[in-house]
């Protein structure tokens, strides 16, 4: 993963041309997408990261972009919903109030 703030524009163009970079992502939102994505082009430079491959982004727990990777996003969302169907029960313990009655 390469942070956009750590690379010059010339070096970035060279790496893209040489196919050393093939995907981009948002480090804060943990989303990856293609280099031509509308959403990706609007993100802040300090949040943008680049990957050599989509597999690299997935290994680092980034999820697909809903705009430029629609099919992958739909599959990711379907799998995520399947995991949430049977969540472990939450055990909430409420503190007991001391109820002493004077009589």
C-alpha positions as a printed Julia matrix, in Angstrom:
103×3 Matrix{Float64}:
   0.0     0.0     0.0
   1.32    3.42   -0.98
  -0.06    6.61    0.54
  -0.76    9.39   -1.95
   0.98   11.89    0.34
   4.2     9.85    0.16
   4.57    9.82   -3.62
   4.99   12.56   -6.21
   2.52   12.95   -9.06
   5.26   12.06  -11.57
   6.18    8.88   -9.71
   2.49    7.95   -9.43
   1.96    8.36  -13.19
   5.06    6.26  -13.89
   3.92    3.45  -11.58
   0.43    3.43  -13.11
   1.9     3.36  -16.62
   4.25    0.51  -15.61
   1.23   -1.3   -14.08
   2.79   -1.27  -10.62
  -0.43    0.35   -9.33
  -3.84   -0.92  -10.43
  -6.27    0.08   -7.66
  -6.87    2.95   -5.26
  -8.62    3.23   -1.94
  -9.71    5.37    0.95
  -7.65    4.6     4.03
 -10.19    6.1     6.46
 -13.25    4.32    5.04
 -11.39    1.11    4.09
 -12.85    1.12    0.55
 -11.0     0.19   -2.66
 -11.92    0.84   -6.28
 -10.53    1.34   -9.75
  -8.32    4.28  -10.69
 -11.04    5.99  -12.74
 -13.81    5.97  -10.12
 -15.81    9.2    -9.69
 -15.9     8.76   -5.93
 -12.21    8.04   -5.72
 -11.31   11.15   -7.66
 -13.19   13.3    -5.14
 -11.5    11.95   -2.02
  -8.9    13.9    -0.11
  -5.28   13.25   -0.99
  -4.36   12.42    2.62
  -6.98    9.62    2.67
  -6.03    8.11   -0.7
  -3.87    5.0    -0.96
  -2.79    2.89   -3.93
  -2.48   -0.86   -4.33
  -0.59   -3.06   -6.73
  -3.68   -5.24   -7.06
  -7.22   -5.69   -5.82
  -6.03   -8.78   -3.96
  -3.64   -6.6    -1.95
  -6.54   -4.31   -0.96
  -8.7    -7.28    0.06
  -5.86   -8.78    2.13
  -5.73   -5.48    4.04
  -9.48   -5.7     4.79
 -10.65   -3.02    2.35
 -14.14   -3.49    0.91
 -15.19   -2.86   -2.72
 -16.55    0.51   -3.83
 -20.29    0.55   -4.46
 -19.88    2.8    -7.51
 -17.1     1.34   -9.63
 -17.06   -2.25   -8.32
 -20.83   -2.83   -8.15
 -20.77   -6.62   -8.62
 -18.01   -7.13   -6.05
 -19.74   -4.73   -3.65
 -23.05   -6.6    -3.99
 -21.3    -9.91   -3.3
 -19.42   -8.42   -0.32
 -22.67   -7.02    1.08
 -24.49  -10.35    0.61
 -21.74  -12.2     2.47
 -21.72   -9.6     5.23
 -25.49   -9.91    5.7
 -25.16  -13.68    5.88
 -22.69  -13.32    8.72
 -25.03  -10.98   10.6
 -28.09  -13.26   10.42
 -27.16  -15.29   13.48
 -25.18  -12.93   15.64
 -24.02  -14.03   19.03
 -26.49  -12.98   21.69
 -25.6    -9.85   23.58
 -25.31  -10.3    27.28
 -26.05   -7.02   28.96
 -25.7    -6.82   32.66
 -27.46   -4.02   34.43
 -26.15   -3.02   37.82
 -28.49   -3.89   40.64
 -29.52   -0.97   42.78
 -29.28   -1.42   46.48
 -32.88   -1.11   47.66
 -32.84   -1.05   51.4
 -36.03    0.06   53.04
 -35.93    1.62   56.43
 -38.83    0.61   58.47
